[in-house]
Amino acid sequence: MQRLSDEQLLVLLNDIESDRTERKGSFSDSKKIRQAVCAFANDLPNHNKPGVLFIGAKDDGSPSGESITDELLLNLAAIRTNGTIQPMPVLTVEKRLLKGAEMAVVTVIPSDMPPVRYDGRIWVRTGPSRSIANEQEERILNERRRYKNIPYDLYPMPHAKISDLSRVFFEEEYLSAAFAGDVLEANHRTYEERLSSCKMIVAPSEPTPTVLGILTLGNRPQDFLFGSYVQFLRIDGIKLSDPVSDELMASGRLSEVINQTMQKFAIHNKTAYDIISAPTHIITKDYPQAALEQIFYNAVLHRDYERGNAPILIYWFNDRVEFHSPGGPYGDVTVSNFARPGIVSYRNPNIADVMKSLGFVQRFGRGIQTANDEMFRNGNPPPEFIVEQTSVACVLRGKK
């Protein structure tokens, strides 16, 4: 992303009619700030240029005198990863000196995967006004997505048909999780238009399911994406050659695969009760539940669904749990910087959005750090990662 010069920013700051600019005197109304970011990411006018949000500027572009603190900048940067805007927007946050005063400048790049939603609503900008997209505007954004350089999770599945998707699951479970209630009540779109808006099919006029649609809504996803299951083995020992005491092939749509696997975690994660070392008894588990969840969710989010038919493998030994995910580092993440805080790239950004909507993920980019923290609190060693170009493995070891 090319950094805008002071001269370019001043032109935008002074143009009160521009649909590429919004000004806020302070961060007090964070909802409207997020709405603005969502609208800039959708880029309904199709400028293909960044939208800019100025914090510390009045409506006429003059400084408001807002104090631009490090806390404010961190709060603005968190808009990208807190999960309320989906898909995650691409933006930068910086402190700039404009018109003799400090301002926070949020620069938002148009999304390759519109429509973008904030809290289940699609916000767009026309001239100086911001509003929720109407049906025609939503169609425009859906059609535009077809001509972008889209990730694999939005690729069409040429042999799949709309009948391969579960309409019952979509209408009775997914929509209510992904969209605000008032949006659903006012919705007069056809079934195909709603599927397209959620990126489950290519377009209403081309109702071919996408990879996302098959994984999220498919009646039999493994018929099309052969490796999209989880193989779980409980091994009574510390070697792969030791006896297997329990096993599972978790299959079905994404939510079913996750729930089936989590049930196995609950069965095999033993609970210990300490009634001696403290006035009240202490309950601990072999492994913190949050660490198991976060490492597993990361495996689902970042695995490579495009190449090969290997599933996610989970081996639960007597002394450790191993997670093996097909697909190596992606984007800005490399073998050398893997798990370093602040470096995040999503191979499957739309699968991430679905997992957020269904309640499996709360915030983005925090999974490994959360696992680290929970393992430490539970008395376990930190997670160990084995990173190669085509796969990632994580080992959670039991308490010493």
Buried (B, 14 or more C-beta within 10 A) or exposed (E): EEEBEEEEBBEBBEEEEBBBBBBBBBBEEBEBBBBBBBBBBBBBBEEEBBBBBBBBBBEEBBBBEBEBEEEBBEBBBBBBBBBBBBBBBBBBBBBBEBBEBBBBBBBBBBBBBBBBBBBBBBBBBEEBEBBBBEBEBBBBBBBBBBEEEBBBBBBBBEEBEBEBBBEEBBEEBBBEEBBBEEBBEEEEBEBBBBBBBBBBBBBBEEBBBBBBBBBBBBBEBBBBBEBBBBBBBBBEEEEEEEEEEEEBEBBBBBBBBBEBBBEBBEEBBEEEEEEEEEEEEEEBBBBBBBBBBBBBBBBBBBBBBBEBEBBBBBBBBBEBBBBBBBBBBBEEBBEEEBBEEEBBEBBBBBBBBBBBBBEBBEEBBBBBEBBBBBBEEBEBBBBEBEBEEEBBBBBBBBBE
